[in-house]
Amino acid sequence: MVSSKSMIQYGNMTSRILPIILLVTVLSGCAGIAVGTYGKKEWVRTEFSLAKARNQFSFEARSGSYSRADIAEHWGEPDATESVEACEVLIYKDGTSWAGVGAFVVVVPVPLMVPTGSYKNRFYLRDGVAVGLIQEYGEVKRMVGYTCGSNECGASFGENTDTSEEDSNRALGQWCTQSR
């Protein structure tokens, strides 16, 4: 038989823990139960504005394309260069890339990640002028579960949301094909 004293103590403990859980949920901005994979994605861009610091972008509007000299003036010399058909590619490394799986349990993320190389910003130049940029970044690729965050809630069932490889291949075909 449970005594009334232990019920009161249980009630007091619940009244202390519940507000803490709600506060942590609100402060983290995310809540839910989910398992997902994390990896590299690409963002294909034809319009961008560079800041005067390596791997930084500006919010100022820019008219006209960047030349190789303009890019080097803003970000310094590239870490590597290569050729893709009719394009010269300037490659700037932008930190360690990670891949792995993770779980999100109520408000606690539980990652299992390994480093996989470097994120890169790749400028594609044709005749010395930038025709596009492909930025790599890390993002959840597939997820199963229900989460709330960024002012939206929803269930995911493992669908692949990553079309970046198709987008970058299509962009390279448009930017760098020999017979353009």
FIGU-510722 format. One line per field, with one value per atom (N, C-alpha, C): residue number from 1; residue in three letters; atom name; x negated, y, z. Coordinates in steps of 0.001 Angstrom, whole numbers. Example, Ala and Ser with C-alpha at 12.3 -4.5 7.8 and 13.67 -1.06 7.14 Angstrom:
BEGIN
num = 1;1;1;2;2;2
residu = ala;ala;ala;ser;ser;ser
atome = N;CA;C;N;CA;C
u = -13190;-12300;-13200;-12850;-13670;-12900
v = -5690;-4500;-3300;-2250;-1060;30
w = 7800;7800;7800;7080;7140;7870
This chain:
BEGIN
num = 1;1;1;2;2;2;3;3;3;4;4;4;5;5;5;6;6;6;7;7;7;8;8;8;9;9;9;10;10;10;11;11;11;12;12;12;13;13;13;14;14;14;15;15;15;16;16;16;17;17;17;18;18;18;19;19;19;20;20;20;21;21;21;22;22;22;23;23;23;24;24;24;25;25;25;26;26;26;27;27;27;28;28;28;29;29;29;30;30;30;31;31;31;32;32;32;33;33;33;34;34;34;35;35;35;36;36;36;37;37;37;38;38;38;39;39;39;40;40;40;41;41;41;42;42;42;43;43;43;44;44;44;45;45;45;46;46;46;47;47;47;48;48;48;49;49;49;50;50;50;51;51;51;52;52;52;53;53;53;54;54;54;55;55;55;56;56;56;57;57;57;58;58;58;59;59;59;60;60;60;61;61;61;62;62;62;63;63;63;64;64;64;65;65;65;66;66;66;67;67;67;68;68;68;69;69;69;70;70;70;71;71;71;72;72;72;73;73;73;74;74;74;75;75;75;76;76;76;77;77;77;78;78;78;79;79;79;80;80;80;81;81;81;82;82;82;83;83;83;84;84;84;85;85;85;86;86;86;87;87;87;88;88;88;89;89;89;90;90;90;91;91;91;92;92;92;93;93;93;94;94;94;95;95;95;96;96;96;97;97;97;98;98;98;99;99;99;100;100;100;101;101;101;102;102;102;103;103;103;104;104;104;105;105;105;106;106;106;107;107;107;108;108;108;109;109;109;110;110;110;111;111;111;112;112;112;113;113;113;114;114;114;115;115;115;116;116;116;117;117;117;118;118;118;119;119;119;120;120;120;121;121;121;122;122;122;123;123;123;124;124;124;125;125;125;126;126;126;127;127;127;128;128;128;129;129;129;130;130;130;131;131;131;132;132;132;133;133;133;134;134;134;135;135;135;136;136;136;137;137;137;138;138;138;139;139;139;140;140;140;141;141;141;142;142;142;143;143;143;144;144;144;145;145;145;146;146;146;147;147;147;148;148;148;149;149;149;150;150;150;151;151;151;152;152;152;153;153;153;154;154;154;155;155;155;156;156;156;157;157;157;158;158;158;159;159;159;160;160;160;161;161;161;162;162;162;163;163;163;164;164;164;165;165;165;166;166;166;167;167;167;168;168;168;169;169;169;170;170;170;171;171;171;172;172;172;173;173;173;174;174;174;175;175;175;176;176;176;177;177;177;178;178;178;179;179;179;180;180;180
residu = met;met;met;val;val;val;ser;ser;ser;ser;ser;ser;lys;lys;lys;ser;ser;ser;met;met;met;ile;ile;ile;gln;gln;gln;tyr;tyr;tyr;gly;gly;gly;asn;asn;asn;met;met;met;thr;thr;thr;ser;ser;ser;arg;arg;arg;ile;ile;ile;leu;leu;leu;pro;pro;pro;ile;ile;ile;ile;ile;ile;leu;leu;leu;leu;leu;leu;val;val;val;thr;thr;thr;val;val;val;leu;leu;leu;ser;ser;ser;gly;gly;gly;cys;cys;cys;ala;ala;ala;gly;gly;gly;ile;ile;ile;ala;ala;ala;val;val;val;gly;gly;gly;thr;thr;thr;tyr;tyr;tyr;gly;gly;gly;lys;lys;lys;lys;lys;lys;glu;glu;glu;trp;trp;trp;val;val;val;arg;arg;arg;thr;thr;thr;glu;glu;glu;phe;phe;phe;ser;ser;ser;leu;leu;leu;ala;ala;ala;lys;lys;lys;ala;ala;ala;arg;arg;arg;asn;asn;asn;gln;gln;gln;phe;phe;phe;ser;ser;ser;phe;phe;phe;glu;glu;glu;ala;ala;ala;arg;arg;arg;ser;ser;ser;gly;gly;gly;ser;ser;ser;tyr;tyr;tyr;ser;ser;ser;arg;arg;arg;ala;ala;ala;asp;asp;asp;ile;ile;ile;ala;ala;ala;glu;glu;glu;his;his;his;trp;trp;trp;gly;gly;gly;glu;glu;glu;pro;pro;pro;asp;asp;asp;ala;ala;ala;thr;thr;thr;glu;glu;glu;ser;ser;ser;val;val;val;glu;glu;glu;ala;ala;ala;cys;cys;cys;glu;glu;glu;val;val;val;leu;leu;leu;ile;ile;ile;tyr;tyr;tyr;lys;lys;lys;asp;asp;asp;gly;gly;gly;thr;thr;thr;ser;ser;ser;trp;trp;trp;ala;ala;ala;gly;gly;gly;val;val;val;gly;gly;gly;ala;ala;ala;phe;phe;phe;val;val;val;val;val;val;val;val;val;val;val;val;pro;pro;pro;val;val;val;pro;pro;pro;leu;leu;leu;met;met;met;val;val;val;pro;pro;pro;thr;thr;thr;gly;gly;gly;ser;ser;ser;tyr;tyr;tyr;lys;lys;lys;asn;asn;asn;arg;arg;arg;phe;phe;phe;tyr;tyr;tyr;leu;leu;leu;arg;arg;arg;asp;asp;asp;gly;gly;gly;val;val;val;ala;ala;ala;val;val;val;gly;gly;gly;leu;leu;leu;ile;ile;ile;gln;gln;gln;glu;glu;glu;tyr;tyr;tyr;gly;gly;gly;glu;glu;glu;val;val;val;lys;lys;lys;arg;arg;arg;met;met;met;val;val;val;gly;gly;gly;tyr;tyr;tyr;thr;thr;thr;cys;cys;cys;gly;gly;gly;ser;ser;ser;asn;asn;asn;glu;glu;glu;cys;cys;cys;gly;gly;gly;ala;ala;ala;ser;ser;ser;phe;phe;phe;gly;gly;gly;glu;glu;glu;asn;asn;asn;thr;thr;thr;asp;asp;asp;thr;thr;thr;ser;ser;ser;glu;glu;glu;glu;glu;glu;asp;asp;asp;ser;ser;ser;asn;asn;asn;arg;arg;arg;ala;ala;ala;leu;leu;leu;gly;gly;gly;gln;gln;gln;trp;trp;trp;cys;cys;cys;thr;thr;thr;gln;gln;gln;ser;ser;ser;arg;arg;arg
atome = N;CA;C;N;CA;C;N;CA;C;N;CA;C;N;CA;C;N;CA;C;N;CA;C;N;CA;C;N;CA;C;N;CA;C;N;CA;C;N;CA;C;N;CA;C;N;CA;C;N;CA;C;N;CA;C;N;CA;C;N;CA;C;N;CA;C;N;CA;C;N;CA;C;N;CA;C;N;CA;C;N;CA;C;N;CA;C;N;CA;C;N;CA;C;N;CA;C;N;CA;C;N;CA;C;N;CA;C;N;CA;C;N;CA;C;N;CA;C;N;CA;C;N;CA;C;N;CA;C;N;CA;C;N;CA;C;N;CA;C;N;CA;C;N;CA;C;N;CA;C;N;CA;C;N;CA;C;N;CA;C;N;CA;C;N;CA;C;N;CA;C;N;CA;C;N;CA;C;N;CA;C;N;CA;C;N;CA;C;N;CA;C;N;CA;C;N;CA;C;N;CA;C;N;CA;C;N;CA;C;N;CA;C;N;CA;C;N;CA;C;N;CA;C;N;CA;C;N;CA;C;N;CA;C;N;CA;C;N;CA;C;N;CA;C;N;CA;C;N;CA;C;N;CA;C;N;CA;C;N;CA;C;N;CA;C;N;CA;C;N;CA;C;N;CA;C;N;CA;C;N;CA;C;N;CA;C;N;CA;C;N;CA;C;N;CA;C;N;CA;C;N;CA;C;N;CA;C;N;CA;C;N;CA;C;N;CA;C;N;CA;C;N;CA;C;N;CA;C;N;CA;C;N;CA;C;N;CA;C;N;CA;C;N;CA;C;N;CA;C;N;CA;C;N;CA;C;N;CA;C;N;CA;C;N;CA;C;N;CA;C;N;CA;C;N;CA;C;N;CA;C;N;CA;C;N;CA;C;N;CA;C;N;CA;C;N;CA;C;N;CA;C;N;CA;C;N;CA;C;N;CA;C;N;CA;C;N;CA;C;N;CA;C;N;CA;C;N;CA;C;N;CA;C;N;CA;C;N;CA;C;N;CA;C;N;CA;C;N;CA;C;N;CA;C;N;CA;C;N;CA;C;N;CA;C;N;CA;C;N;CA;C;N;CA;C;N;CA;C;N;CA;C;N;CA;C;N;CA;C;N;CA;C;N;CA;C;N;CA;C;N;CA;C;N;CA;C;N;CA;C;N;CA;C;N;CA;C;N;CA;C;N;CA;C;N;CA;C;N;CA;C;N;CA;C;N;CA;C;N;CA;C;N;CA;C;N;CA;C;N;CA;C;N;CA;C;N;CA;C;N;CA;C;N;CA;C;N;CA;C;N;CA;C;N;CA;C;N;CA;C;N;CA;C;N;CA;C;N;CA;C;N;CA;C;N;CA;C;N;CA;C;N;CA;C;N;CA;C;N;CA;C;N;CA;C;N;CA;C;N;CA;C;N;CA;C;N;CA;C
u = -841;0;-890;-559;-1334;-832;-1747;-1349;-1070;-298;27;-1213;-2171;-3407;-4225;-4319;-5081;-4375;-3050;-2300;-2563;-2660;-2944;-4354;-5326;-6691;-6761;-6044;-6015;-5403;-4328;-3680;-4607;-5369;-6314;-7427;-7921;-8986;-8480;-7279;-6696;-6506;-6062;-5841;-7161;-8276;-9591;-10180;-10020;-10632;-9881;-8570;-7779;-8127;-8208;-8605;-10025;-10933;-12296;-12286;-11537;-11436;-10833;-9769;-9162;-10122;-10878;-11843;-12944;-13470;-14523;-13986;-12759;-12141;-12038;-11594;-11443;-12804;-13795;-15107;-15852;-15719;-16442;-15809;-14527;-13854;-13415;-13797;-13434;-12966;-12028;-11561;-11022;-11077;-10523;-11201;-10824;-11420;-11722;-13016;-13387;-14773;-15019;-16330;-16611;-17865;-18150;-19601;-19874;-21248;-21653;-22942;-23496;-24639;-24722;-25811;-25930;-26713;-27045;-25958;-25590;-24681;-25347;-24781;-25335;-24262;-24685;-23803;-24354;-23583;-23991;-23521;-24478;-24142;-24764;-24023;-24578;-24699;-24013;-24104;-24615;-25666;-26249;-27074;-27338;-28152;-29176;-30439;-31515;-31874;-32150;-32684;-34206;-34858;-36326;-37003;-36398;-36996;-36740;-37704;-37642;-36386;-35686;-34477;-33335;-33323;-32238;-31519;-30205;-29396;-28794;-28522;-27952;-26472;-25719;-24301;-24038;-25084;-24944;-24688;-23833;-23562;-24774;-25058;-26186;-25694;-26019;-25683;-26953;-26830;-27988;-28616;-29406;-30058;-31436;-31936;-33282;-34290;-35428;-36535;-37388;-38334;-39251;-39989;-40417;-41140;-40247;-38951;-38014;-37871;-37733;-37572;-38832;-40003;-41263;-41431;-40966;-41054;-40202;-39029;-38135;-38556;-38933;-39153;-40587;-41467;-42830;-42914;-44105;-44302;-43550;-43028;-42278;-43187;-42562;-43300;-43680;-42882;-43155;-42432;-42878;-42181;-42089;-41092;-40952;-40187;-40110;-39370;-38220;-37062;-35899;-35410;-35687;-35378;-35893;-34985;-35417;-35579;-35461;-35537;-36827;-37312;-38342;-37591;-37975;-37294;-38257;-37839;-38603;-37979;-38775;-38255;-38793;-37874;-38203;-37637;-38506;-38040;-37366;-36296;-35485;-35139;-36134;-35910;-35715;-35701;-35573;-34144;-33992;-32665;-32460;-31215;-30850;-29732;-29677;-28581;-28276;-27058;-26702;-25208;-24857;-23458;-23253;-22019;-21718;-20274;-20016;-18652;-18326;-17080;-16609;-15538;-15841;-14933;-14439;-13205;-12527;-13269;-14277;-15030;-16528;-16933;-18355;-18793;-19698;-20252;-21341;-21339;-22331;-23031;-24163;-24833;-25872;-26061;-27164;-27759;-28795;-29327;-30814;-31268;-32689;-33068;-34303;-34740;-34953;-34562;-34659;-35462;-36060;-36839;-36612;-36460;-36265;-35058;-34345;-33345;-34112;-33560;-34250;-33279;-33801;-33130;-33864;-33127;-33746;-33175;-34053;-33674;-33996;-33039;-33224;-33373;-34546;-34858;-34939;-34350;-34432;-34995;-36079;-36771;-37151;-37545;-38021;-36943;-35657;-34540;-33690;-33292;-32488;-31109;-30755;-29422;-28557;-29172;-28402;-29261;-28588;-29210;-28440;-29163;-28531;-29127;-28266;-28672;-28267;-29188;-28877;-28597;-27662;-27308;-26726;-26608;-26059;-24585;-23841;-22394;-21850;-20706;-20015;-19550;-19859;-19493;-18194;-18066;-16842;-16498;-15211;-14790;-13483;-13361;-12120;-11732;-10536;-10074;-9219;-9004;-8185;-8969;-9122;-9870;-9154;-9461;-9014;-10238;-10336;-11440;-11306;-11929;-11856;-10411;-9582;-8171;-7324;-7733;-6909;-7092;-6052;-6089;-5695;-6216;-5817;-6465;-5858;-6368;-7161;-8219;-9017;-9105;-9121;-9107;-10282;-11425;-12632;-12810;-11954;-12104;-13405;-14014;-15264;-14935;-15425;-15158;-16344;-17357;-18587;-18565;-18304;-18374;-19583;-20472;-21588;-22531;-22737;-23644;-23088;-21782;-21150;-21247;-20997;-21066;-22473;-23499;-24870;-25297;-24888;-25220;-24568;-23324;-22622;-23310;-23707;-24385;-25716;-26483;-27769;-27578;-26533;-26233;-25935;-25225;-24899;-26116;-26906;-28014;-29246;-29565;-30892;-30946;-29840;-29847;-30642;-31453;-32325;-31528;-30458;-29667;-28509;-28805;-27801;-27322
v = -1175;0;1243;2239;3461;4459;5019;5980;7333;8128;9456;10340;10077;10857;10613;9354;9074;9634;9668;10276;11778;12430;13860;14112;13274;13437;13216;12207;11946;13137;13690;14855;16054;16274;17392;17205;15963;15687;15923;15478;15670;17154;17899;19328;20076;19496;20114;19689;18426;17906;18361;18363;18726;20123;21163;22477;22484;21697;21622;21005;19925;19287;20256;20961;21927;23064;23550;24622;24181;22976;22471;22320;21850;21701;23050;24057;25384;25984;25817;26397;25723;24406;23716;23988;24273;24541;23300;22114;20871;19858;19030;17945;16845;15605;14516;13201;12208;10876;10520;10366;10081;9466;8757;8216;8638;9063;9519;9354;9614;9595;11031;11288;12618;12508;13462;13416;14703;14646;15818;16089;17356;17807;18947;19298;20360;21388;22625;23733;24350;24305;24826;26277;27161;28585;29234;30147;30951;32409;32785;34140;34067;34818;34839;36100;36476;37644;37249;37472;37054;38147;37747;38661;38657;39546;39657;38725;37606;36595;35230;34355;33034;32279;31701;30901;31676;32976;33810;34481;34596;35225;36508;37430;38723;38719;39569;39692;40837;41538;42642;42094;42769;42363;42707;41845;42086;41928;42898;42776;42344;41406;40918;39709;39006;37784;38095;37176;37291;36709;37363;36802;35972;35255;34473;35406;36565;37543;38095;38334;38822;37810;36541;35495;35417;35435;35380;36617;37766;38990;38872;38250;38096;36963;35819;34616;34113;34716;34210;33130;32558;31511;30240;29492;28262;27172;26230;25073;24106;24078;23191;23748;23318;23641;22361;22293;21162;21634;20778;21082;20107;20637;19819;20311;19514;19884;21290;22259;23608;24533;24018;24855;24642;25732;25655;25695;24839;24764;25211;26226;26688;26060;25348;24606;25215;25591;26125;25177;24613;23724;24555;23980;24725;23875;23280;22523;21040;20301;18846;18429;17482;16926;15681;15439;14326;13520;12238;11372;10417;9932;8980;8877;8367;8203;8877;9117;9722;9472;9625;9524;10831;11161;12343;11849;11876;11346;12511;12880;14005;15302;15692;16915;16658;15392;15056;14399;15062;14408;13420;12233;11203;10846;11524;11293;10183;9506;8564;8960;9803;10434;10124;10140;9985;11054;11571;12540;11835;12507;11889;12711;13790;14616;16075;16860;18305;18750;19735;20434;21361;21594;22434;23420;24574;25530;25453;25107;24929;25956;26841;27846;27296;27361;26904;28136;28238;29386;28950;29751;29526;30799;30674;31829;32839;32334;33187;33866;33554;34190;33111;33361;32376;32232;30988;30692;30009;29564;28928;28535;28171;27764;26571;25575;24466;24441;24639;24627;23302;22683;21461;21835;21104;21331;20047;19972;18786;18940;17854;17908;16506;16413;15132;14704;13461;12972;12172;11293;10494;10427;10348;10292;9516;8779;8090;8546;9093;9530;10776;11394;12598;13648;14831;15905;17237;18139;19525;20407;21384;22336;23307;24452;25496;25854;25936;26335;25371;24106;23122;21753;20942;19575;18640;17414;16474;15125;14160;12797;12572;11784;11386;9879;9319;7866;7348;8044;7567;7996;8902;9337;10121;9965;10654;12049;13050;14424;15028;14227;14742;14612;15708;15736;16539;16868;17755;17169;15854;15264;15416;15221;15420;16879;17800;19228;19634;19151;19544;18937;17714;17120;17889;18307;19091;20450;21074;22371;22250;21198;21013;20846;20142;19988;21322;22192;23511;24442;24390;25321;24950;23668;23278;22433;22150;21343;22042;21279;21836;22571;21961;22567;23359;24513;25344;26436
w = 0;0;0;-804;-925;108;855;1887;1252;1944;1437;1419;2324;2351;1075;636;-588;-1815;-1827;-2930;-3006;-1851;-1825;-2347;-1940;-2410;-3924;-4429;-5861;-6597;-6054;-6651;-6677;-5606;-5564;-6583;-6714;-7671;-9101;-9401;-10724;-11016;-10020;-10236;-10425;-10024;-10253;-11601;-11958;-13169;-14418;-14399;-15572;-16095;-15256;-15784;-16373;-15796;-16327;-17717;-17902;-19212;-20230;-19850;-20757;-21090;-20106;-20334;-21302;-21101;-21989;-23413;-23549;-24866;-25564;-24852;-25431;-25782;-24909;-25143;-26294;-26446;-27519;-28871;-28896;-30154;-30888;-30409;-31073;-30038;-30444;-29595;-30495;-30017;-30797;-30513;-31295;-31254;-32701;-33018;-34405;-34479;-35578;-35906;-37341;-37608;-38957;-39340;-40614;-41114;-41434;-41325;-41530;-42524;-43424;-44394;-45178;-46221;-47026;-48059;-48177;-49230;-49983;-51128;-51955;-52275;-52315;-52660;-53947;-55017;-56324;-56424;-56731;-56791;-58025;-58626;-59711;-59282;-58214;-57683;-56261;-55965;-54631;-54491;-53258;-52964;-51912;-52194;-51298;-50300;-49066;-48059;-48184;-47482;-47559;-46561;-46254;-45379;-46014;-45905;-46528;-46077;-47040;-46821;-46172;-46358;-45834;-47002;-46863;-47907;-47368;-48277;-47928;-48301;-47642;-47966;-48938;-49308;-50256;-51655;-52367;-53758;-54622;-55571;-56476;-57907;-58708;-60130;-60855;-61721;-62459;-61790;-62566;-62097;-61534;-60735;-60182;-61162;-61270;-62036;-61071;-61625;-60780;-59825;-60329;-59501;-58389;-58687;-57665;-56530;-56889;-55871;-55011;-55651;-54905;-54023;-54478;-53674;-52404;-52518;-51370;-50441;-50990;-50187;-50181;-50946;-51045;-52113;-52240;-53235;-52833;-53808;-53490;-52925;-52200;-51667;-52777;-53836;-54978;-56199;-57374;-58618;-59438;-60283;-61203;-62421;-63412;-64633;-64782;-65178;-65510;-66858;-67894;-69280;-69568;-69835;-70201;-68998;-67805;-66598;-65826;-65242;-64219;-62890;-61939;-60653;-59561;-58801;-57643;-56404;-55613;-54458;-53171;-52293;-50975;-49929;-49092;-48020;-46937;-46366;-45393;-44176;-43548;-42317;-42549;-41465;-41500;-41797;-42710;-42990;-42133;-41789;-40909;-41535;-41191;-41618;-40476;-40444;-39401;-39207;-38054;-37674;-36328;-36025;-34742;-34370;-33106;-32594;-31888;-31908;-31196;-30239;-28935;-27927;-27073;-27234;-26599;-26929;-26159;-26451;-26539;-26464;-26413;-27721;-28484;-29664;-29247;-29858;-29558;-30869;-31174;-32459;-32399;-33518;-33729;-35081;-35033;-36230;-36397;-37653;-37962;-38990;-38899;-39914;-41253;-42339;-43666;-44662;-44225;-45147;-44864;-45923;-45794;-46600;-46044;-46846;-47778;-48963;-49941;-50582;-50907;-51774;-53102;-54181;-55492;-56472;-56938;-57934;-59313;-60227;-61603;-62479;-63125;-63969;-65425;-66267;-67708;-68316;-69038;-69617;-68526;-67355;-66275;-65461;-65714;-65017;-64347;-63093;-62344;-62976;-63301;-63833;-62787;-61675;-60623;-59442;-58383;-57131;-56585;-56118;-55404;-54012;-53011;-51609;-50981;-50249;-49506;-48059;-47451;-46048;-45476;-44167;-43519;-43212;-43387;-43193;-42953;-42284;-42122;-43506;-43880;-45210;-45190;-44229;-44084;-42604;-42313;-40925;-40816;-39730;-39404;-38005;-37863;-36558;-36657;-35499;-35415;-34642;-35232;-34572;-34740;-33813;-33882;-33769;-34628;-34604;-35741;-35627;-36658;-36989;-35962;-36100;-36916;-36995;-37691;-37050;-37121;-36615;-37750;-37691;-38726;-38568;-39232;-39241;-40513;-40405;-41556;-41571;-42769;-42907;-43730;-43663;-44319;-45751;-46240;-47625;-47786;-48949;-49248;-49752;-49053;-49455;-50193;-50457;-51046;-52567;-53243;-54704;-55158;-54212;-54530;-55576;-55565;-56545;-57951;-58099;-59399;-59813;-58878;-59172;-59588;-58874;-59207;-60544;-60843;-62145;-63296;-63096;-64119;-64295;-63187;-63251;-63982;-63678;-64353;-65847;-66226;-67653;-68314;-67609;-68158;-68147;-67092;-66939;-67766;-67810;-68259;-69538;-70156;-71368;-72455;-73181;-74218;-75299;-75783;-76870;-76279;-75830;-75168;-76051
